[in-house]
Amino acid sequence: MQLLFTLLGCLVLIVTLVPYLRIRHWSVRSFDFPLLQLACIATALALLQLACQPHAWWHWCGLGASLIAACVQWARIYPWTPLARCAVVKAREREASRELTLMVSNVLTPNRQAHKLITQVEQHRPDLLLTLESDRWWGDRLDEALGEQYPEAVRIPLDNLYGMHLYSRLALEEVEVKWLIQDDIPSIHAWVRMDSGQRVRLHALHPRPPAPSESDESLWRDAELLLVGEAIAGDKHATLVAGDLNDVAWSRTTKLFCKVSGMLDLRRGRGQYSTFHAKYPFLRWPLDHVFVSEQFTLVAMRRLKEIGSDHFPMLVTLRHDPSRADENEPEDADAEERRDADDTIEEAKERHGEAPV
């Protein structure tokens, strides 16, 4: 039994270190996702090996491997726990005209339980509803149920799992649909005018994931996210980035996006709020995100009930409060990180041809 624990401990350590490799293949990048799961497995293995009272040198090697893996994984998780400092501070006051509520939901194209999502929209009444993987069927159901409540809409019904719909109670201005890196992956870029009159820049994304059925590598996802990050960099306007990013908050790419753009992760200091997979509790991680610029404070953030999809919807209420911007903690990219972002974008464009924007 001790031999089995030792081998498993070494395996977990290898799996823990694999994501640090600069390799974009999906088989490597997939190990970015199960952070909490691997931390729990490594901790359990370490406790089991201690209970078996290791005596041979290779027993101690297995125990050491498990302990190192557990420490590395828990250290990576720590910023996304309530023990860490929040990247975005909590709102102190409520004022409806200065608040914005956004619901993000990957509906899963084959899912036909539209009533579940519509019920939650009617219950929570978000100012903005962003759906991912929504085809024409989904668009028709949402138009029928929500058209009067949400007079502003951007519709991109696609059958390739990358359809996208944006419904808004608030005025949408200068709306653009862009195909940033690949010509079958859309994104929405618009200004949202709040009831206070404040304009907020919104980028809605759903990049292609690194997965056997989608893409052999993460290049396309990474490049799209970083391209938007570079576009945001240096922009002093209030900005939101939302969508199913097919990446976790602690991955190198997402952290690089935050550094390059100056955007802030609402989950940081609060918890993981895992949105995928809705049907398998042990296999869950956060794929659906809302990133904000430093002018915002957080009123509330919730993971909502399942809607028949493999993703849970997310609901976020923000307050535009630029007077407290200095209380938030954006990170800055250094010169090497900016070069890395530039190189990733250029490689994607060279391999796919200059993308239309």
C-alpha positions in Angstrom: 0.0 0.0 0.0 2.9 2.4 0.8 4.3 1.8 -2.6 1.0 2.8 -4.2 0.8 5.9 -2.1 4.4 6.8 -3.0 3.8 6.4 -6.8 0.6 8.4 -6.5 2.4 11.1 -4.6 5.1 11.4 -7.3 2.4 11.5 -10.0 0.5 14.3 -8.3 3.7 16.3 -8.0 4.4 15.8 -11.7 0.8 16.9 -12.5 1.2 19.9 -10.2 4.4 21.1 -12.0 3.2 20.4 -15.6 1.2 23.7 -15.9 4.5 25.7 -15.3 5.8 24.4 -18.7 5.5 27.0 -21.5 3.6 24.5 -23.7 0.3 25.4 -25.2 -0.9 21.9 -26.1 -4.3 21.1 -24.5 -2.9 18.0 -22.7 -0.6 20.4 -20.7 -2.9 23.3 -20.3 -5.8 21.1 -19.1 -3.8 20.7 -15.8 -4.4 24.5 -15.1 -8.0 23.7 -14.3 -8.3 21.2 -11.4 -6.4 23.2 -8.8 -8.6 22.5 -5.8 -9.1 18.9 -6.7 -5.3 18.3 -7.0 -4.7 20.1 -3.7 -7.2 17.9 -1.9 -5.8 14.7 -3.5 -2.2 15.7 -2.6 -3.2 16.6 1.0 -5.1 13.3 1.4 -2.1 11.3 0.1 0.2 13.1 2.5 -2.0 12.2 5.5 -2.4 8.6 4.4 1.4 8.2 4.1 1.9 9.7 7.5 -0.7 7.3 8.9 1.3 4.4 7.3 4.4 5.5 9.3 7.0 5.7 6.4 10.4 4.1 7.2 12.2 3.4 4.0 13.8 6.2 2.0 11.4 5.9 -0.9 8.5 6.2 1.6 9.8 9.6 2.6 10.2 10.5 -1.1 6.6 9.8 -1.7 5.6 11.7 1.4 7.8 14.6 0.3 6.3 14.7 -3.2 2.8 14.8 -1.8 3.6 17.6 0.7 5.3 19.7 -2.0 2.4 19.2 -4.4 -0.1 20.1 -1.6 1.9 23.3 -0.6 2.2 24.4 -4.3 -1.5 23.9 -5.0 -2.8 25.5 -1.8 -0.4 28.5 -2.3 -1.9 29.0 -5.8 -5.5 28.7 -4.4 -4.9 31.1 -1.6 -5.6 34.4 -3.5 -9.0 33.0 -4.4 -10.1 32.4 -0.8 -11.7 34.7 1.7 -8.4 34.7 3.6 -6.7 36.9 1.0 -7.2 40.6 0.3 -9.9 41.4 -2.1 -8.8 42.9 -5.5 -12.0 44.9 -5.7 -13.4 46.4 -2.5 -16.9 46.1 -1.3 -19.4 48.9 -2.0 -20.3 50.9 1.1 -23.4 52.6 -0.2 -26.3 51.8 -2.5 -27.5 54.1 -5.3 -29.5 52.5 -8.1 -28.4 55.0 -10.8 -24.7 54.2 -10.2 -25.1 50.5 -10.1 -25.0 47.9 -12.9 -26.1 44.3 -12.7 -24.8 41.8 -15.2 -25.8 38.2 -15.7 -23.5 35.9 -17.7 -24.7 32.5 -18.8 -23.3 29.8 -21.1 -26.6 28.1 -22.1 -25.1 25.1 -23.8 -26.4 25.0 -27.4 -28.2 21.6 -27.2 -29.9 22.5 -23.9 -33.6 23.4 -24.5 -34.6 24.4 -20.9 -34.8 28.1 -21.8 -37.5 28.6 -19.2 -35.0 28.0 -16.4 -32.8 30.9 -17.5 -35.8 33.1 -18.3 -37.2 32.5 -14.8 -33.9 33.6 -13.2 -33.7 36.7 -15.4 -37.2 37.7 -14.4 -36.4 37.1 -10.8 -33.1 39.0 -10.6 -33.8 41.6 -13.4 -30.2 42.3 -14.4 -29.4 45.4 -16.5 -27.4 43.3 -18.9 -27.8 39.6 -19.9 -25.0 38.0 -21.8 -25.6 34.5 -23.2 -22.9 32.3 -24.7 -23.5 29.3 -27.0 -26.9 30.7 -27.9 -28.1 29.7 -31.4 -31.2 31.0 -33.3 -33.5 28.8 -31.2 -32.2 30.3 -28.0 -32.4 33.8 -29.5 -36.1 33.3 -30.5 -37.0 32.1 -27.0 -35.2 35.0 -25.3 -36.6 37.6 -27.7 -40.1 36.3 -27.0 -39.8 36.4 -23.3 -37.5 39.4 -22.7 -38.0 41.6 -25.7 -40.1 44.2 -24.0 -38.0 44.3 -20.8 -34.7 44.5 -22.8 -35.2 46.8 -25.8 -31.5 46.9 -26.7 -30.0 43.7 -28.0 -27.1 42.4 -30.0 -27.8 39.0 -31.6 -25.1 36.6 -33.1 -27.0 33.3 -33.4 -24.5 30.6 -34.5 -24.6 26.8 -34.6 -20.9 26.3 -33.9 -21.2 26.7 -30.1 -20.0 30.3 -30.3 -23.3 32.1 -30.7 -23.7 35.1 -28.5 -26.6 37.4 -27.4 -26.4 40.5 -25.4 -29.7 42.0 -24.0 -29.7 45.3 -22.2 -32.2 47.4 -20.3 -29.7 50.3 -20.7 -28.8 52.1 -23.8 -26.0 50.4 -25.9 -23.9 52.8 -28.0 -21.2 52.3 -30.7 -21.9 48.5 -30.8 -19.3 46.5 -32.7 -19.2 42.8 -33.4 -15.6 41.7 -34.0 -13.8 38.5 -35.1 -10.6 39.2 -33.3 -8.4 36.2 -33.9 -10.5 33.5 -35.7 -13.2 34.3 -38.2 -15.7 31.9 -36.6 -15.4 33.3 -33.1 -17.3 36.5 -32.5 -17.0 39.1 -29.7 -19.2 42.1 -28.8 -17.8 45.5 -27.9 -20.1 48.3 -26.9 -20.6 51.3 -24.6 -23.3 51.0 -21.9 -24.9 54.1 -20.6 -25.9 53.8 -17.0 -28.9 55.5 -15.5 -26.5 58.1 -14.0 -25.3 59.0 -17.5 -21.9 57.3 -17.0 -20.7 55.4 -20.0 -19.0 52.0 -19.4 -17.0 50.1 -22.0 -18.1 46.4 -22.3 -16.1 43.6 -24.0 -18.0 40.3 -24.3 -15.8 37.3 -25.1 -16.0 33.5 -25.6 -12.6 32.3 -27.0 -12.0 28.8 -28.3 -10.8 26.5 -25.5 -7.8 24.1 -25.7 -9.6 20.8 -25.9 -9.5 17.7 -28.2 -12.8 18.6 -29.9 -12.0 22.3 -30.3 -8.3 23.1 -30.6 -5.0 21.3 -30.0 -3.5 24.3 -28.3 -4.4 27.3 -26.2 -2.9 29.9 -28.6 -6.2 31.1 -30.0 -7.7 31.6 -26.6 -4.6 33.2 -25.1 -4.2 35.6 -28.1 -7.8 36.8 -28.1 -7.8 37.5 -24.3 -4.4 39.3 -24.5 -5.4 41.3 -27.6 -8.4 42.7 -25.7 -6.2 43.3 -22.7 -3.8 45.3 -24.8 -6.7 47.3 -26.2 -7.8 48.2 -22.7 -4.3 49.0 -21.4 -3.9 52.7 -20.7 -7.6 53.4 -21.2 -9.0 55.4 -18.3 -12.6 54.7 -19.0 -14.7 52.4 -16.8 -14.5 49.0 -18.4 -16.0 45.5 -18.0 -14.8 42.2 -19.6 -17.3 39.4 -19.4 -17.9 35.9 -20.8 -17.0 32.3 -20.8 -13.2 32.7 -21.2 -12.5 28.9 -21.2 -9.8 29.6 -18.7 -9.4 29.7 -14.9 -8.6 32.8 -12.9 -5.2 31.4 -11.7 -3.8 30.4 -15.1 -0.7 32.2 -16.4 -2.7 33.6 -19.3 -5.5 35.1 -17.2 -3.1 36.6 -14.7 -1.1 38.0 -17.6 -4.3 39.5 -19.1 -5.1 41.2 -15.8 -1.5 42.6 -15.6 -1.5 43.9 -19.2 -4.9 45.4 -19.1 -5.0 46.6 -15.4 -8.3 44.8 -15.0 -9.4 43.3 -11.7 -10.7 39.8 -10.8 -13.8 40.0 -8.6 -13.2 36.5 -7.3 -9.9 37.4 -5.8 -10.2 37.4 -2.0 -13.7 36.1 -2.1 -13.7 32.5 -3.4 -13.7 30.5 -6.6 -17.4 30.7 -7.5 -16.9 27.7 -9.8 -19.3 27.8 -12.8 -18.4 24.6 -14.7 -19.2 21.7 -14.6 -22.8 22.1 -13.3 -23.5 18.4 -13.2 -20.3 17.1 -11.6 -19.6 18.7 -8.2 -16.1 17.3 -7.8 -15.1 18.5 -11.3 -15.8 22.3 -11.0 -13.7 25.3 -11.7 -14.4 29.0 -12.6 -14.7 29.5 -16.4 -17.2 32.3 -16.5 -15.8 35.7 -15.6 -16.5 39.4 -15.0 -13.3 41.5 -14.9 -13.6 45.2 -13.9 -11.5 48.4 -14.0 -10.5 50.1 -10.9 -13.4 52.6 -11.0 -15.8 49.9 -9.7 -16.7 48.5 -6.3 -18.6 45.3 -5.8 -22.1 45.3 -4.4 -22.8 41.5 -4.8 -21.7 38.4 -6.7 -23.6 35.1 -6.9 -23.5 31.8 -8.7 -27.1 31.1 -9.7 -29.0 27.8 -10.0 -28.5 25.4 -12.8 -30.4 26.0 -16.1 -29.8 22.6 -17.8 -26.5 23.7 -19.1 -23.0 22.5 -18.1 -22.4 26.0 -16.8 -24.0 27.8 -13.9 -25.0 31.5 -14.6 -23.1 34.2 -12.8 -24.8 37.4 -11.4 -22.7 40.4 -10.5 -23.8 43.9 -9.3 -21.3 46.7 -9.5 -21.2 50.3 -8.3 -19.4 52.9 -10.4 -17.4 54.6 -7.6 -14.2 56.2 -9.0 -13.5 58.0 -5.7 -12.5 54.7 -4.3 -10.3 53.6 -7.2 -7.1 53.9 -5.2 -8.5 51.2 -2.7 -8.5 48.6 -5.5 -5.3 46.7 -6.4 -4.6 46.4 -10.1 -1.3 44.7 -11.1 1.2 46.0 -13.7 2.9 43.9 -16.3 6.7 44.2 -16.6 8.5 44.6 -19.9 9.1 40.8 -20.3 5.4 40.1 -19.7 4.3 42.7 -22.2 6.7 41.2 -24.8 5.2 37.8 -24.0 1.7 39.1 -24.7 2.8 40.8 -27.9 4.5 37.6 -29.1 1.4 35.5 -28.4 -0.8 37.8 -30.4 1.6 38.1 -33.3 2.1 34.3 -33.5 -1.7 33.8 -33.6 -2.1 36.4 -36.4 0.8 35.0 -38.4 -0.6 31.4 -38.2 -4.1 32.4 -39.0 -3.5 35.3 -41.3 -4.2 38.9 -40.3 -7.5 38.8 -38.4 -10.3 41.2 -39.3 -11.1 43.6 -36.5 
